[in-house]
């Protein structure tokens, strides 16, 4: 098993950006330009490495490779995005890698790309890139190529050495378990489970019982062997169950208008462990959004839009408006899920204002955008 934190360290320490490795301060696949650039790099790395893995490390300064981290990015549907825009799409995964010095909730993103051995190309136009375009890596740059398109294996040995140096051991695993329980989450209820005598899953959170069912909030879950954060949320609630072969998380999202709040199942993630030292992660979106009267939602949308206008003018909000503002992320999400497309644009418009004004509401907005992204990519 590969320790992904060691893998990131080896990539940063021994390699400039090249034909199998790229690094980014952040990615923004919620916007058309950011999505297009991300797909371009995925396409180029897949074509430049037809028989081995390629990597994009996210949350690193470009000049000096300093690890600064990014927000936890929970997007199990990123393969759907790649499949939608690329012909002969590679297999792709996005993993959240914790580093001890980063603040809570910050991680390093690791994108792993595995070519299917065929030429990967854009399927349709996006931003300034045309459908049919083929990209390759030239040093540290992803460039289009229109002739002499041929897949060549030039990096297998180098990638194999890097991955070998990132293999896990018992000492690293034990240290990580003890650190997770005793240091990082000493104020939370923590637990762990060993699967197939090889894999260790740790989780921590605030636990409560409702109708004979146990829920966790402020949740952190890690696959310790590979130093991969499987789930992190300061707001949402989940249930956890496991057997001898699998670990299951069911995520719930709280939605409603005003004080009429209810928890709705969002996604079920099942990790199945095998005797051969491998595991699979399968996720299923089971979300059924609440439906409301269109006239009511039209009024809610107008109220939210009016609040944003007041924030832009830096007007003082009254007590009732402060309450409405605290519900703004969730109510915009409900509007979008009920067919009001402009709600997403307004959520993006609200992001910089809420980031400066109120950290709690800003975090709620990020959670709402995360749910929206999952639903769209599904």
C-alpha positions as CSV (number, residue, x, y, z in Angstrom):
1,X,0.0,0.0,0.0
2,X,1.2,3.5,-0.9
3,X,1.3,6.1,1.8
4,X,-0.1,9.1,-0.1
5,X,1.5,11.7,2.2
6,X,5.0,10.1,1.4
7,X,4.1,10.1,-2.3
8,X,3.3,13.8,-2.2
9,X,6.6,14.5,-0.4
10,X,8.6,12.5,-2.9
11,X,6.9,14.2,-5.8
12,X,7.7,17.6,-4.4
13,X,11.2,16.8,-3.2
14,X,12.6,15.1,-6.2
15,X,10.8,16.5,-9.2
16,X,10.1,19.7,-11.0
17,X,6.8,19.8,-12.9
18,X,7.2,17.4,-15.8
19,X,5.4,15.0,-18.1
20,X,4.0,12.9,-15.3
21,X,3.5,15.4,-12.5
22,X,2.0,18.9,-12.1
23,X,1.3,21.1,-9.1
24,X,-1.3,23.8,-8.5
25,X,-2.1,26.3,-5.8
26,X,-5.7,25.4,-6.3
27,X,-8.2,24.3,-8.9
28,X,-11.6,25.8,-9.6
29,X,-13.7,23.3,-11.5
30,X,-16.9,25.1,-10.5
31,X,-16.1,27.8,-13.1
32,X,-15.9,27.2,-16.8
33,X,-12.3,28.5,-17.2
34,X,-11.1,26.4,-14.2
35,X,-12.9,23.3,-15.4
36,X,-11.4,23.7,-18.9
37,X,-7.8,24.1,-17.7
38,X,-8.2,21.1,-15.3
39,X,-9.5,18.9,-18.2
40,X,-6.6,20.1,-20.4
41,X,-4.0,19.0,-17.8
42,X,-5.8,15.6,-17.3
43,X,-5.9,15.0,-21.0
44,X,-2.2,16.0,-21.4
45,X,-0.9,13.9,-18.5
46,X,-3.0,10.8,-19.7
47,X,-1.5,11.1,-23.2
48,X,2.0,11.6,-22.0
49,X,1.9,8.5,-19.7
50,X,0.0,5.7,-21.4
51,X,1.0,2.9,-19.0
52,X,1.7,4.5,-15.6
53,X,0.1,6.9,-13.2
54,X,0.3,10.7,-13.5
55,X,-0.3,13.1,-10.7
56,X,-1.5,16.6,-9.9
57,X,-0.7,17.9,-6.4
58,X,-3.0,20.7,-5.3
59,X,-2.4,23.1,-2.4
60,X,1.3,23.9,-3.2
61,X,3.0,27.2,-4.0
62,X,4.4,27.1,-7.5
63,X,7.6,29.0,-6.8
64,X,9.0,27.1,-3.8
65,X,6.7,24.0,-3.5
66,X,5.6,25.2,0.0
67,X,2.6,23.1,1.2
68,X,-0.2,25.6,2.1
69,X,-3.2,23.3,1.6
70,X,-6.7,23.7,0.2
71,X,-10.2,23.0,1.6
72,X,-11.3,19.4,1.9
73,X,-12.8,18.6,-1.5
74,X,-15.4,15.9,-1.4
75,X,-16.2,15.1,-5.0
76,X,-16.7,11.4,-5.7
77,X,-18.2,12.3,-9.0
78,X,-15.1,13.8,-10.6
79,X,-14.9,10.7,-12.9
80,X,-18.3,11.7,-14.3
81,X,-16.9,15.1,-15.2
82,X,-14.0,13.6,-17.0
83,X,-16.2,11.1,-18.8
84,X,-18.5,13.9,-20.0
85,X,-15.8,16.0,-21.6
86,X,-13.1,13.6,-22.7
87,X,-13.0,10.9,-25.3
88,X,-11.0,7.8,-24.1
89,X,-11.1,9.3,-20.6
90,X,-8.5,8.1,-18.1
91,X,-9.4,6.7,-14.7
92,X,-9.1,9.5,-12.2
93,X,-9.3,9.9,-8.5
94,X,-9.1,12.9,-6.2
95,X,-7.8,12.2,-2.6
96,X,-7.5,14.5,0.4
97,X,-4.1,14.1,2.1
98,X,-3.7,15.5,5.6
99,X,-0.5,17.1,6.7
100,X,0.2,17.8,10.4
101,X,1.1,21.4,10.1
102,X,-2.0,22.4,8.1
103,X,-5.0,24.0,9.9
104,X,-8.1,21.9,10.6
105,X,-10.1,21.3,7.4
106,X,-7.1,22.0,5.1
107,X,-5.5,19.2,3.1
108,X,-3.3,18.6,0.1
109,X,-5.3,17.4,-2.9
110,X,-3.8,14.5,-4.9
111,X,-5.3,13.8,-8.4
112,X,-4.1,10.4,-9.7
113,X,-4.6,9.8,-13.5
114,X,-4.4,6.4,-15.2
115,X,-4.6,6.3,-19.0
116,X,-6.6,3.6,-20.7
117,X,-3.8,3.3,-23.3
118,X,-5.7,5.2,-26.0
119,X,-5.4,8.8,-27.2
120,X,-7.4,11.1,-25.0
121,X,-9.1,14.1,-26.5
122,X,-11.6,16.8,-25.7
123,X,-15.1,15.6,-26.7
124,X,-16.7,19.0,-27.0
125,X,-15.9,22.7,-26.8
126,X,-15.2,24.2,-23.4
127,X,-14.0,27.8,-22.7
128,X,-11.4,28.5,-25.5
129,X,-10.6,24.9,-26.2
130,X,-12.2,23.2,-29.2
131,X,-13.7,19.7,-29.3
132,X,-11.3,17.2,-30.8
133,X,-8.2,18.9,-29.3
134,X,-5.5,16.6,-28.1
135,X,-3.0,17.7,-25.5
136,X,0.5,16.4,-24.4
137,X,3.0,17.5,-21.8
138,X,6.0,19.4,-23.0
139,X,8.2,19.7,-19.9
140,X,5.9,21.4,-17.3
141,X,3.4,22.8,-19.9
142,X,0.3,21.1,-21.4
143,X,0.2,22.0,-25.1
144,X,-2.2,21.0,-28.0
145,X,-0.8,18.7,-30.6
146,X,-2.3,18.4,-34.1
147,X,0.2,16.0,-35.8
148,X,2.5,13.1,-35.1
149,X,0.1,12.0,-32.3
150,X,1.6,8.9,-30.8
151,X,1.6,7.6,-27.3
152,X,5.0,6.8,-25.9
153,X,6.1,5.3,-22.6
154,X,9.0,7.4,-21.1
155,X,8.2,7.6,-17.4
156,X,7.4,4.1,-16.1
157,X,10.7,3.6,-14.3
158,X,10.7,7.0,-12.7
159,X,7.1,6.6,-11.5
160,X,7.7,3.1,-10.2
161,X,10.7,4.3,-8.1
162,X,8.7,7.2,-6.6
163,X,5.8,4.9,-5.7
164,X,8.2,2.3,-4.2
165,X,9.7,5.0,-1.9
166,X,6.2,5.8,-0.7
167,X,5.3,2.3,0.5
168,X,3.8,2.2,4.0
169,X,5.2,0.4,7.1
170,X,3.9,-0.6,10.6
171,X,5.6,2.3,12.4
172,X,4.0,5.0,10.2
173,X,0.6,3.3,10.6
174,X,0.8,3.1,14.4
175,X,2.1,6.7,14.7
176,X,-0.7,7.9,12.5
177,X,-3.4,6.1,14.5
178,X,-2.1,7.4,17.9
179,X,-1.8,11.0,16.5
180,X,-5.3,10.9,15.1
181,X,-6.9,9.7,18.4
182,X,-4.7,11.4,21.0
183,X,-3.6,14.6,19.4
184,X,-5.7,15.8,16.5
185,X,-9.1,14.7,18.0
186,X,-8.5,14.6,21.7
187,X,-11.8,16.5,22.2
188,X,-13.9,14.2,20.1
189,X,-15.1,10.6,20.4
190,X,-12.7,8.5,18.3
191,X,-12.6,4.9,17.2
192,X,-10.9,2.7,14.7
193,X,-11.4,-0.6,12.9
194,X,-8.9,-3.0,11.3
195,X,-10.0,-4.7,8.1
196,X,-8.4,-7.8,6.6
197,X,-5.5,-7.4,9.0
198,X,-4.1,-4.7,6.7
199,X,-6.3,-1.6,6.6
200,X,-7.0,0.8,9.5
201,X,-9.9,3.2,9.3
202,X,-10.1,5.9,12.0
203,X,-13.0,8.2,12.7
204,X,-13.8,11.0,15.1
205,X,-16.8,13.2,15.8
206,X,-19.5,14.3,18.2
207,X,-21.9,11.4,18.7
208,X,-25.6,11.5,19.5
209,X,-28.5,9.0,19.6
210,X,-31.8,9.8,17.9
211,X,-34.5,7.1,17.7
212,X,-32.0,4.3,18.5
213,X,-29.8,5.5,15.7
214,X,-26.3,6.9,16.2
215,X,-25.3,10.1,14.3
216,X,-21.9,11.8,14.1
217,X,-21.3,15.5,13.5
218,X,-18.0,17.4,13.1
219,X,-16.8,14.3,11.5
220,X,-13.3,13.3,10.3
221,X,-12.6,9.9,8.8
222,X,-9.3,8.6,7.5
223,X,-7.9,5.5,5.8
224,X,-4.7,5.6,7.9
225,X,-2.6,3.2,5.8
226,X,-2.7,5.5,2.8
227,X,-3.0,8.8,4.7
228,X,-6.2,9.6,2.9
229,X,-9.0,11.7,4.4
230,X,-12.2,10.0,3.4
231,X,-14.7,12.5,4.9
232,X,-14.5,15.8,6.6
233,X,-17.3,18.2,7.6
234,X,-17.9,20.7,10.4
235,X,-21.6,20.9,9.6
236,X,-23.2,17.7,8.1
237,X,-24.2,14.6,10.0
238,X,-23.5,11.0,9.0
239,X,-24.1,7.5,10.2
240,X,-21.3,4.9,10.3
241,X,-21.6,1.1,10.0
242,X,-19.2,-1.7,9.2
243,X,-18.8,-5.4,8.8
244,X,-15.7,-7.6,8.6
245,X,-15.3,-6.6,4.9
246,X,-16.7,-3.1,4.5
247,X,-17.1,0.3,6.0
248,X,-20.2,2.4,5.2
249,X,-20.9,6.1,5.6
250,X,-24.3,7.6,5.0
251,X,-24.2,11.4,4.7
252,X,-27.2,13.6,5.6
253,X,-27.8,17.2,4.6
254,X,-30.1,19.6,6.6
255,X,-32.5,21.6,4.5
256,X,-35.7,23.5,4.9
257,X,-37.2,27.0,4.9
258,X,-36.9,29.0,8.0
259,X,-37.2,26.9,11.2
260,X,-38.7,23.9,9.3
261,X,-35.5,22.0,9.0
262,X,-35.2,18.3,8.2
263,X,-32.3,15.9,7.5
264,X,-32.3,14.3,4.0
265,X,-30.0,11.3,3.0
266,X,-27.5,12.7,0.5
267,X,-24.9,10.0,-0.4
268,X,-23.9,6.5,0.7
269,X,-20.2,5.5,0.4
270,X,-19.2,1.9,0.8
271,X,-15.5,0.9,1.1
272,X,-15.0,-2.8,0.5
273,X,-11.7,-4.4,1.5
274,X,-10.3,-7.6,-0.2
275,X,-7.8,-10.2,1.0
276,X,-5.4,-9.3,-1.7
277,X,-4.5,-5.9,-0.2
278,X,-6.9,-3.9,-2.4
279,X,-10.0,-2.0,-1.7
280,X,-12.8,-0.3,-3.7
281,X,-14.9,2.8,-2.9
282,X,-18.4,2.9,-4.3
283,X,-20.6,5.9,-3.8
284,X,-24.3,6.3,-4.6
285,X,-26.2,9.6,-4.6
286,X,-29.6,8.9,-3.0
287,X,-30.6,12.5,-2.6
288,X,-34.3,13.4,-3.1
289,X,-34.5,17.2,-2.7
290,X,-37.5,18.7,-0.9
291,X,-40.1,20.3,-3.2
292,X,-41.8,23.5,-2.5
293,X,-44.5,25.8,-4.0
294,X,-43.0,27.9,-6.8
295,X,-44.6,31.1,-5.5
296,X,-43.1,30.6,-2.1
297,X,-39.6,30.0,-3.5
298,X,-39.9,33.0,-5.8
299,X,-40.5,35.1,-2.8
300,X,-37.5,33.5,-1.0
301,X,-35.3,34.0,-4.0
302,X,-36.2,37.7,-4.2
303,X,-35.6,38.1,-0.4
304,X,-32.1,36.6,-0.8
305,X,-31.3,38.7,-3.8
306,X,-32.4,41.8,-1.8
307,X,-30.1,40.8,1.0
308,X,-27.1,40.5,-1.4
309,X,-27.8,44.0,-2.7
310,X,-27.8,45.3,0.8
311,X,-24.5,43.6,1.5
312,X,-23.0,45.0,-1.6
313,X,-24.1,48.5,-0.5
314,X,-22.7,47.8,3.0
315,X,-26.1,48.6,4.5
316,X,-26.9,47.6,8.1
317,X,-29.3,44.6,8.3
318,X,-32.1,44.5,10.8
319,X,-32.7,41.5,13.1
320,X,-35.1,39.7,10.8
321,X,-32.7,40.2,7.9
322,X,-29.8,38.7,10.0
323,X,-31.9,35.6,10.5
324,X,-32.7,35.4,6.8
325,X,-29.0,35.8,6.0
326,X,-28.1,32.8,8.2
327,X,-30.5,30.7,6.1
328,X,-29.4,32.1,2.7
329,X,-27.0,29.3,1.6
330,X,-29.6,26.6,2.3
331,X,-32.5,28.5,0.8
332,X,-30.6,29.3,-2.4
333,X,-29.7,25.6,-2.6
334,X,-33.4,24.7,-2.3
335,X,-34.3,27.2,-5.0
336,X,-31.8,25.8,-7.4
337,X,-32.9,22.2,-6.7
338,X,-36.5,23.3,-7.5
339,X,-35.6,24.7,-10.9
340,X,-34.4,28.3,-10.2
341,X,-31.1,28.2,-12.1
342,X,-30.1,31.7,-11.2
343,X,-29.7,30.6,-7.6
344,X,-26.2,29.1,-8.3
345,X,-24.9,32.3,-9.8
346,X,-26.2,34.2,-6.8
347,X,-24.4,31.8,-4.4
348,X,-21.1,32.4,-6.3
349,X,-21.8,36.2,-6.1
350,X,-22.4,35.9,-2.3
351,X,-19.1,33.9,-1.7
352,X,-16.6,36.8,-1.3
353,X,-19.0,38.9,0.7
354,X,-19.9,36.2,3.2
355,X,-16.2,35.2,3.5
356,X,-15.5,38.7,4.9
357,X,-18.7,39.1,6.9
358,X,-19.4,35.8,8.7
359,X,-17.3,32.7,8.8
360,X,-20.2,30.4,10.0
361,X,-22.5,31.4,7.1
362,X,-19.6,31.2,4.7
363,X,-18.9,27.6,5.7
364,X,-22.6,26.9,5.2
365,X,-22.4,28.3,1.7
366,X,-19.4,26.1,0.9
367,X,-21.3,23.1,2.1
368,X,-24.3,24.1,-0.1
369,X,-22.1,24.5,-3.1
370,X,-20.6,21.1,-2.4
371,X,-24.1,19.4,-2.4
372,X,-25.0,21.3,-5.6
373,X,-21.8,20.1,-7.3
374,X,-22.5,16.5,-6.4
375,X,-26.0,16.7,-7.7
376,X,-24.9,18.3,-10.9
377,X,-22.1,15.9,-11.7
378,X,-24.2,12.9,-10.8
